[in-house]
Amino acid sequence: MSFSDWAERPYSSLSGLKPLLPGLALTATTAAVALAIRSATGWMALSPLILSIILGMLIRNTIALPQIVETGIQFSLKRILRAGIILLGLQVTVTQILSLGGSALIMVTLTLVATFLAMRLAGRLMGVDRQLTDLIAAGTSVCGASAVIAANTVVRGRQEHVAYAVACVTLFGSISMIAYPLLAVPLGLDERAYGLWSGATIHEVAQVVAASFQAGDVAGQFGTISKLTRVVLLAPLIMTLAIAMRSDAGADTGEGQRVSTPMPWFVLGFIAMMLVNSAVSIPADMSRHIVMLTNFLLSMALAAMGLQANIGKLRAEGWRPLALGAFGWIFIAAFGYAALKLFGF
């Protein structure tokens, strides 16, 4: 039985959980260190997800890991990841999304869809691996590292693909976080328009918060809500990707075998949690703990990916994926600004 098969099995007893403990302890410790680093620096824009994959890669490429940790790492890549994505739904409500207004919702959605499709086309023209293209496109158009790891449940790229995609969205999202506040006045954007532009086009949630609130509370609120709208759109994007890939896999392979593509039913859990959060008022203290738990679980999943990523293979991907990330960064900023003006913001 492979480690992947083992990670998919139900765990109904302590004896079934025992083989997972070493790997879970490693990914949990890595995630905890990442969270501690962010807490120590006091810089909330420093994503623990990104820190986790960096730490995981450092461990993977400097230490020979024992075989005993593999089952827990695989469990983190599958079950822990899905649990974290489902809990993301508790960070947004239907009311928040609708508060943007119809024009803003259309603008955000158009920007996301146009960016994803444009990057897919550009990736094909540039000769970038299709799986890596989809991961970079998802991270750029939706919500950074969270979108990359969610998309990979369907795309099934190598861990090096995930690491490269996360590096791309981190690099260009960080540049946006610094550059956007300097562009608000030259581009003639008021607080509302600047917040919408930031939320619709900057990669990570933390980067949006850091950039948008520099222009005031109104900008920060619109930036955060428009960004959360993109997070919600992660669910239909992943389902669409899965359906498209299952359709592509419908034809027989050269050996006469069908290619299996998983259907990400866990995104329905994400939507269900959003609806629960919309219908029930969750106390502020509990909500903060849920956010912390979500970040921790997703950080464990990123740590697991880093623990399986080979830096040598990462370098072998070359410059084209980085150029694709740069193209996506420019495209989403320009398209988002054009859409903003088109809709009269």
PAVEX-110351 format. One record per residue (C-alpha): residue number from 1; x negated, y negated, z negated. Coordinates in Angstrom, 3 decimals. Layout:
% PAVEX-110351
@num: NUM&u: X&v: Y&w: Z
...
***
This chain:
% PAVEX-110351
@num: 1&u: 0.000&v: 0.000&w: 0.000
@num: 2&u: -1.330&v: -3.460&w: 0.929
@num: 3&u: -1.564&v: -6.364&w: -1.483
@num: 4&u: 1.080&v: -8.173&w: 0.594
@num: 5&u: 3.500&v: -5.268&w: 0.191
@num: 6&u: 2.768&v: -5.128&w: -3.529
@num: 7&u: 3.528&v: -8.844&w: -3.921
@num: 8&u: 6.958&v: -8.351&w: -2.359
@num: 9&u: 8.023&v: -5.584&w: -4.765
@num: 10&u: 10.440&v: -6.328&w: -7.637
@num: 11&u: 8.872&v: -6.488&w: -11.076
@num: 12&u: 11.247&v: -4.942&w: -13.575
@num: 13&u: 8.829&v: -3.836&w: -16.244
@num: 14&u: 5.726&v: -4.942&w: -18.059
@num: 15&u: 3.767&v: -2.187&w: -16.356
@num: 16&u: 4.763&v: -3.675&w: -12.998
@num: 17&u: 3.626&v: -7.131&w: -14.092
@num: 18&u: 0.275&v: -6.004&w: -15.508
@num: 19&u: -1.611&v: -5.853&w: -12.167
@num: 20&u: -0.540&v: -9.447&w: -11.475
@num: 21&u: -1.923&v: -10.993&w: -14.639
@num: 22&u: -5.599&v: -11.559&w: -13.653
@num: 23&u: -4.689&v: -13.286&w: -10.382
@num: 24&u: -1.855&v: -15.268&w: -11.958
@num: 25&u: -4.188&v: -16.380&w: -14.734
@num: 26&u: -6.689&v: -17.593&w: -12.133
@num: 27&u: -4.159&v: -19.559&w: -10.038
@num: 28&u: -2.458&v: -20.958&w: -13.156
@num: 29&u: -5.765&v: -22.063&w: -14.653
@num: 30&u: -6.785&v: -23.711&w: -11.385
@num: 31&u: -3.450&v: -25.543&w: -11.214
@num: 32&u: -3.750&v: -26.623&w: -14.860
@num: 33&u: -7.230&v: -28.036&w: -14.239
@num: 34&u: -5.928&v: -29.979&w: -11.226
@num: 35&u: -3.110&v: -31.459&w: -13.302
@num: 36&u: -5.543&v: -32.293&w: -16.101
@num: 37&u: -7.835&v: -34.115&w: -13.663
@num: 38&u: -4.956&v: -36.258&w: -12.418
@num: 39&u: -3.870&v: -36.966&w: -15.989
@num: 40&u: -7.416&v: -37.882&w: -17.036
@num: 41&u: -7.906&v: -40.265&w: -14.111
@num: 42&u: -4.479&v: -41.828&w: -14.599
@num: 43&u: -4.087&v: -42.095&w: -10.827
@num: 44&u: -0.648&v: -40.675&w: -10.059
@num: 45&u: -1.255&v: -40.871&w: -6.282
@num: 46&u: -3.869&v: -38.131&w: -6.721
@num: 47&u: -1.836&v: -35.050&w: -5.799
@num: 48&u: -2.398&v: -31.957&w: -7.985
@num: 49&u: -1.463&v: -29.857&w: -4.937
@num: 50&u: -4.411&v: -31.213&w: -2.994
@num: 51&u: -6.741&v: -30.904&w: -5.986
@num: 52&u: -5.619&v: -27.298&w: -6.473
@num: 53&u: -6.484&v: -26.201&w: -2.949
@num: 54&u: -9.863&v: -27.971&w: -3.183
@num: 55&u: -10.664&v: -26.274&w: -6.481
@num: 56&u: -9.499&v: -22.924&w: -5.110
@num: 57&u: -11.756&v: -23.288&w: -2.082
@num: 58&u: -14.721&v: -24.213&w: -4.271
@num: 59&u: -14.188&v: -21.080&w: -6.371
@num: 60&u: -13.637&v: -18.862&w: -3.318
@num: 61&u: -16.793&v: -20.045&w: -1.561
@num: 62&u: -19.158&v: -20.081&w: -4.546
@num: 63&u: -18.114&v: -17.026&w: -6.568
@num: 64&u: -17.543&v: -13.404&w: -5.542
@num: 65&u: -14.016&v: -12.786&w: -6.807
@num: 66&u: -13.205&v: -9.316&w: -8.194
@num: 67&u: -10.607&v: -7.227&w: -6.386
@num: 68&u: -8.418&v: -7.207&w: -9.491
@num: 69&u: -7.251&v: -10.811&w: -8.891
@num: 70&u: -5.886&v: -10.179&w: -5.385
@num: 71&u: -2.392&v: -8.960&w: -6.344
@num: 72&u: -1.731&v: -12.029&w: -8.513
@num: 73&u: -3.039&v: -14.359&w: -5.808
@num: 74&u: -0.677&v: -12.762&w: -3.270
@num: 75&u: 2.213&v: -13.084&w: -5.727
@num: 76&u: 1.429&v: -16.801&w: -6.117
@num: 77&u: 1.411&v: -17.173&w: -2.333
@num: 78&u: 4.879&v: -15.618&w: -2.051
@num: 79&u: 7.128&v: -15.620&w: -5.103
@num: 80&u: 5.621&v: -18.607&w: -6.950
@num: 81&u: 5.601&v: -20.709&w: -3.773
@num: 82&u: 9.255&v: -19.989&w: -3.038
@num: 83&u: 10.276&v: -20.772&w: -6.618
@num: 84&u: 8.486&v: -24.125&w: -6.432
@num: 85&u: 10.177&v: -25.065&w: -3.153
@num: 86&u: 13.602&v: -24.152&w: -4.530
@num: 87&u: 13.007&v: -26.365&w: -7.581
@num: 88&u: 12.098&v: -29.278&w: -5.285
@num: 89&u: 15.823&v: -29.538&w: -4.630
@num: 90&u: 16.347&v: -30.796&w: -8.173
@num: 91&u: 14.373&v: -33.966&w: -7.381
@num: 92&u: 16.949&v: -35.441&w: -5.006
@num: 93&u: 20.724&v: -35.977&w: -4.889
@num: 94&u: 23.221&v: -36.457&w: -2.091
@num: 95&u: 24.101&v: -39.876&w: -3.533
@num: 96&u: 20.478&v: -41.035&w: -3.251
@num: 97&u: 20.339&v: -39.985&w: 0.383
@num: 98&u: 23.643&v: -41.644&w: 1.293
@num: 99&u: 22.598&v: -44.867&w: -0.491
@num: 100&u: 20.205&v: -45.590&w: 2.373
@num: 101&u: 23.076&v: -46.187&w: 4.772
@num: 102&u: 23.802&v: -44.636&w: 8.150
@num: 103&u: 21.277&v: -46.651&w: 10.180
@num: 104&u: 18.403&v: -45.886&w: 7.831
@num: 105&u: 19.275&v: -42.180&w: 7.734
@num: 106&u: 19.276&v: -42.008&w: 11.534
@num: 107&u: 16.004&v: -43.947&w: 11.690
@num: 108&u: 14.284&v: -41.584&w: 9.229
@num: 109&u: 15.626&v: -38.473&w: 10.979
@num: 110&u: 14.667&v: -39.680&w: 14.463
@num: 111&u: 11.157&v: -40.519&w: 13.294
@num: 112&u: 10.703&v: -37.070&w: 11.749
@num: 113&u: 12.027&v: -35.155&w: 14.765
@num: 114&u: 10.166&v: -37.266&w: 17.333
@num: 115&u: 6.890&v: -36.913&w: 15.425
@num: 116&u: 7.162&v: -33.146&w: 15.067
@num: 117&u: 7.999&v: -32.633&w: 18.748
@num: 118&u: 5.335&v: -35.078&w: 19.960
@num: 119&u: 2.675&v: -33.366&w: 17.864
@num: 120&u: 3.722&v: -29.947&w: 19.136
@num: 121&u: 3.322&v: -31.179&w: 22.704
@num: 122&u: 0.034&v: -32.922&w: 21.940
@num: 123&u: -1.309&v: -29.825&w: 20.204
@num: 124&u: -0.541&v: -27.711&w: 23.262
@num: 125&u: -2.228&v: -30.236&w: 25.585
@num: 126&u: -5.284&v: -30.469&w: 23.302
@num: 127&u: -5.645&v: -26.699&w: 23.048
@num: 128&u: -5.073&v: -26.550&w: 19.276
@num: 129&u: -3.931&v: -23.194&w: 17.862
@num: 130&u: -0.117&v: -23.121&w: 17.838
@num: 131&u: 0.156&v: -22.102&w: 14.202
@num: 132&u: -2.240&v: -24.823&w: 13.083
@num: 133&u: -0.385&v: -27.349&w: 15.251
@num: 134&u: 2.932&v: -26.505&w: 13.582
@num: 135&u: 1.419&v: -26.848&w: 10.099
@num: 136&u: -0.182&v: -30.248&w: 10.805
@num: 137&u: 3.030&v: -31.412&w: 12.506
@num: 138&u: 5.169&v: -30.324&w: 9.533
@num: 139&u: 2.862&v: -32.005&w: 7.029
@num: 140&u: 2.755&v: -35.242&w: 9.017
@num: 141&u: 6.430&v: -35.490&w: 9.885
@num: 142&u: 7.975&v: -34.288&w: 6.611
@num: 143&u: 6.198&v: -34.393&w: 3.259
@num: 144&u: 2.507&v: -33.589&w: 3.335
@num: 145&u: 1.092&v: -30.556&w: 1.553
@num: 146&u: 4.511&v: -29.318&w: 0.362
@num: 147&u: 5.738&v: -29.158&w: 3.963
@num: 148&u: 2.554&v: -27.418&w: 5.093
@num: 149&u: 2.921&v: -24.570&w: 2.615
@num: 150&u: 6.679&v: -24.318&w: 3.188
@num: 151&u: 6.215&v: -24.151&w: 6.968
@num: 152&u: 3.538&v: -21.491&w: 6.559
@num: 153&u: 6.099&v: -19.073&w: 5.110
@num: 154&u: 7.447&v: -18.921&w: 8.671
@num: 155&u: 4.443&v: -19.863&w: 10.812
@num: 156&u: 2.190&v: -17.367&w: 8.982
@num: 157&u: -1.057&v: -19.128&w: 9.772
@num: 158&u: -4.377&v: -18.162&w: 8.217
@num: 159&u: -5.309&v: -19.717&w: 4.882
@num: 160&u: -7.950&v: -21.723&w: 6.777
@num: 161&u: -5.117&v: -23.188&w: 8.869
@num: 162&u: -3.307&v: -24.236&w: 5.702
@num: 163&u: -6.462&v: -25.796&w: 4.243
@num: 164&u: -7.182&v: -27.689&w: 7.464
@num: 165&u: -3.600&v: -28.973&w: 7.705
@num: 166&u: -3.617&v: -30.104&w: 4.073
@num: 167&u: -6.954&v: -31.874&w: 4.653
@num: 168&u: -5.499&v: -33.706&w: 7.666
@num: 169&u: -2.356&v: -34.944&w: 5.950
@num: 170&u: -4.352&v: -35.924&w: 2.861
@num: 171&u: -6.903&v: -37.922&w: 4.845
@num: 172&u: -4.478&v: -39.865&w: 7.006
@num: 173&u: -1.867&v: -40.249&w: 4.296
@num: 174&u: -4.522&v: -41.764&w: 2.020
@num: 175&u: -5.536&v: -44.220&w: 4.752
@num: 176&u: -1.878&v: -45.234&w: 5.126
@num: 177&u: -1.543&v: -45.680&w: 1.368
@num: 178&u: -4.361&v: -48.238&w: 1.463
@num: 179&u: -3.562&v: -49.893&w: 4.805
@num: 180&u: 0.236&v: -50.271&w: 4.659
@num: 181&u: 0.383&v: -52.928&w: 1.907
@num: 182&u: -1.993&v: -55.049&w: 4.016
@num: 183&u: 0.295&v: -54.738&w: 7.071
@num: 184&u: 3.641&v: -55.767&w: 5.552
@num: 185&u: 3.207&v: -59.520&w: 6.092
@num: 186&u: 1.509&v: -59.375&w: 9.540
@num: 187&u: 4.292&v: -57.066&w: 10.783
@num: 188&u: 6.991&v: -59.354&w: 9.384
@num: 189&u: 8.577&v: -56.776&w: 7.090
@num: 190&u: 10.688&v: -57.765&w: 4.098
@num: 191&u: 10.750&v: -55.565&w: 0.999
@num: 192&u: 13.587&v: -53.330&w: 2.219
@num: 193&u: 12.123&v: -52.846&w: 5.701
@num: 194&u: 8.640&v: -52.225&w: 4.345
@num: 195&u: 9.956&v: -49.635&w: 1.881
@num: 196&u: 11.865&v: -47.812&w: 4.620
@num: 197&u: 8.844&v: -47.854&w: 6.927
@num: 198&u: 6.566&v: -46.516&w: 4.187
@num: 199&u: 8.985&v: -43.769&w: 3.154
@num: 200&u: 9.678&v: -42.719&w: 6.743
@num: 201&u: 6.059&v: -42.522&w: 7.875
@num: 202&u: 3.540&v: -41.940&w: 5.033
@num: 203&u: 2.704&v: -38.288&w: 4.433
@num: 204&u: 2.840&v: -37.472&w: 0.678
@num: 205&u: 5.511&v: -38.512&w: -1.852
@num: 206&u: 2.854&v: -39.823&w: -4.258
@num: 207&u: 1.242&v: -41.825&w: -1.438
@num: 208&u: 4.607&v: -43.401&w: -0.563
@num: 209&u: 5.216&v: -44.389&w: -4.179
@num: 210&u: 1.731&v: -45.902&w: -4.473
@num: 211&u: 2.047&v: -47.875&w: -1.225
@num: 212&u: 5.665&v: -49.013&w: -1.412
@num: 213&u: 5.767&v: -50.292&w: -4.985
@num: 214&u: 2.877&v: -52.650&w: -4.201
@num: 215&u: 5.414&v: -54.770&w: -2.302
@num: 216&u: 7.903&v: -54.896&w: -5.191
@num: 217&u: 10.604&v: -52.841&w: -6.860
@num: 218&u: 13.040&v: -53.057&w: -3.941
@num: 219&u: 10.379&v: -51.790&w: -1.547
@num: 220&u: 9.462&v: -49.027&w: -3.985
@num: 221&u: 13.057&v: -47.866&w: -4.372
@num: 222&u: 13.753&v: -47.788&w: -0.632
@num: 223&u: 10.396&v: -46.130&w: 0.012
@num: 224&u: 11.038&v: -43.394&w: -2.537
@num: 225&u: 14.602&v: -42.672&w: -1.383
@num: 226&u: 13.700&v: -42.590&w: 2.317
@num: 227&u: 10.827&v: -40.260&w: 1.485
@num: 228&u: 13.147&v: -37.968&w: -0.472
@num: 229&u: 15.384&v: -37.911&w: 2.596
@num: 230&u: 12.463&v: -36.466&w: 4.552
@num: 231&u: 11.973&v: -33.885&w: 1.803
@num: 232&u: 15.605&v: -32.779&w: 2.224
@num: 233&u: 15.069&v: -32.492&w: 5.991
@num: 234&u: 12.353&v: -29.935&w: 5.238
@num: 235&u: 15.073&v: -27.293&w: 4.825
@num: 236&u: 16.620&v: -27.598&w: 8.321
@num: 237&u: 13.158&v: -27.915&w: 9.872
@num: 238&u: 11.960&v: -24.639&w: 8.326
@num: 239&u: 15.166&v: -22.832&w: 9.293
@num: 240&u: 14.892&v: -24.165&w: 12.864
@num: 241&u: 11.268&v: -23.045&w: 13.068
@num: 242&u: 12.228&v: -19.595&w: 11.825
@num: 243&u: 15.062&v: -19.232&w: 14.343
@num: 244&u: 12.821&v: -20.429&w: 17.187
@num: 245&u: 10.046&v: -18.013&w: 16.232
@num: 246&u: 12.459&v: -15.097&w: 15.862
@num: 247&u: 13.757&v: -15.900&w: 19.328
@num: 248&u: 10.205&v: -15.985&w: 20.717
@num: 249&u: 9.503&v: -12.682&w: 18.982
@num: 250&u: 12.606&v: -11.065&w: 20.477
@num: 251&u: 10.708&v: -9.886&w: 23.507
@num: 252&u: 8.687&v: -6.695&w: 23.130
@num: 253&u: 4.955&v: -6.970&w: 22.657
@num: 254&u: 2.486&v: -5.311&w: 25.005
@num: 255&u: 2.662&v: -2.197&w: 22.842
@num: 256&u: 6.446&v: -2.109&w: 23.021
@num: 257&u: 6.824&v: -3.240&w: 19.404
@num: 258&u: 8.857&v: -6.134&w: 18.124
@num: 259&u: 7.165&v: -8.937&w: 16.242
@num: 260&u: 8.711&v: -9.585&w: 12.834
@num: 261&u: 9.323&v: -13.192&w: 11.779
@num: 262&u: 10.710&v: -13.812&w: 8.277
@num: 263&u: 13.887&v: -15.827&w: 7.768
@num: 264&u: 13.243&v: -18.347&w: 4.956
@num: 265&u: 16.435&v: -17.829&w: 2.986
@num: 266&u: 14.829&v: -19.553&w: 0.006
@num: 267&u: 15.570&v: -22.915&w: 1.660
@num: 268&u: 19.223&v: -22.229&w: 0.856
@num: 269&u: 18.123&v: -22.201&w: -2.780
@num: 270&u: 16.535&v: -25.614&w: -2.207
@num: 271&u: 19.849&v: -26.954&w: -0.838
@num: 272&u: 21.789&v: -25.318&w: -3.687
@num: 273&u: 19.556&v: -27.018&w: -6.267
@num: 274&u: 20.080&v: -30.373&w: -4.549
@num: 275&u: 23.848&v: -29.859&w: -4.731
@num: 276&u: 23.599&v: -28.879&w: -8.408
@num: 277&u: 21.559&v: -32.013&w: -9.100
@num: 278&u: 24.228&v: -34.034&w: -7.272
@num: 279&u: 27.128&v: -32.526&w: -9.218
@num: 280&u: 25.578&v: -32.325&w: -12.703
@num: 281&u: 23.826&v: -35.085&w: -14.599
@num: 282&u: 20.514&v: -33.622&w: -15.754
@num: 283&u: 19.071&v: -35.342&w: -18.863
@num: 284&u: 16.009&v: -37.487&w: -18.170
@num: 285&u: 13.728&v: -35.438&w: -20.448
@num: 286&u: 14.782&v: -32.185&w: -18.808
@num: 287&u: 14.344&v: -33.710&w: -15.363
@num: 288&u: 10.761&v: -34.726&w: -16.205
@num: 289&u: 9.993&v: -31.190&w: -17.365
@num: 290&u: 11.484&v: -29.766&w: -14.158
@num: 291&u: 9.283&v: -32.067&w: -12.079
@num: 292&u: 6.232&v: -30.944&w: -14.066
@num: 293&u: 7.158&v: -27.278&w: -13.611
@num: 294&u: 7.719&v: -27.765&w: -9.877
@num: 295&u: 4.346&v: -29.455&w: -9.437
@num: 296&u: 2.690&v: -26.694&w: -11.459
@num: 297&u: 4.230&v: -23.867&w: -9.410
@num: 298&u: 3.378&v: -25.519&w: -6.094
@num: 299&u: -0.139&v: -26.209&w: -7.372
@num: 300&u: -0.499&v: -22.504&w: -8.206
@num: 301&u: 0.501&v: -21.662&w: -4.623
@num: 302&u: -2.012&v: -24.149&w: -3.191
@num: 303&u: -4.701&v: -22.808&w: -5.524
@num: 304&u: -3.961&v: -19.297&w: -4.204
@num: 305&u: -4.350&v: -20.535&w: -0.634
@num: 306&u: -7.634&v: -22.192&w: -1.504
@num: 307&u: -8.823&v: -18.983&w: -3.147
@num: 308&u: -8.380&v: -17.236&w: 0.194
@num: 309&u: -9.781&v: -19.940&w: 2.479
@num: 310&u: -13.252&v: -19.533&w: 3.968
@num: 311&u: -15.048&v: -22.858&w: 4.493
@num: 312&u: -17.108&v: -21.365&w: 7.333
@num: 313&u: -13.926&v: -20.465&w: 9.213
@num: 314&u: -12.510&v: -23.889&w: 8.391
@num: 315&u: -15.463&v: -25.591&w: 10.078
@num: 316&u: -15.075&v: -23.287&w: 13.060
@num: 317&u: -11.687&v: -24.862&w: 13.863
@num: 318&u: -13.599&v: -27.840&w: 15.283
@num: 319&u: -12.556&v: -31.447&w: 15.865
@num: 320&u: -9.382&v: -30.967&w: 17.925
@num: 321&u: -7.034&v: -30.342&w: 14.958
@num: 322&u: -8.438&v: -33.462&w: 13.267
@num: 323&u: -7.760&v: -35.439&w: 16.459
@num: 324&u: -4.216&v: -34.034&w: 16.457
@num: 325&u: -3.773&v: -35.236&w: 12.876
@num: 326&u: -5.008&v: -38.709&w: 13.914
@num: 327&u: -2.583&v: -38.737&w: 16.850
@num: 328&u: 0.298&v: -37.795&w: 14.552
@num: 329&u: -0.681&v: -40.476&w: 12.037
@num: 330&u: -0.664&v: -43.198&w: 14.713
@num: 331&u: 2.486&v: -41.861&w: 16.386
@num: 332&u: 4.624&v: -41.691&w: 13.247
@num: 333&u: 3.579&v: -45.192&w: 12.143
@num: 334&u: 4.260&v: -46.708&w: 15.572
@num: 335&u: 7.495&v: -44.813&w: 16.232
@num: 336&u: 8.769&v: -45.537&w: 12.724
@num: 337&u: 8.078&v: -49.252&w: 13.136
@num: 338&u: 9.774&v: -49.322&w: 16.561
@num: 339&u: 12.814&v: -47.473&w: 15.166
@num: 340&u: 12.913&v: -49.881&w: 12.238
@num: 341&u: 13.175&v: -52.859&w: 14.598
@num: 342&u: 15.622&v: -51.036&w: 16.890
@num: 343&u: 18.037&v: -50.589&w: 14.003
@num: 344&u: 17.672&v: -54.210&w: 12.909
@num: 345&u: 15.665&v: -53.885&w: 9.694
***
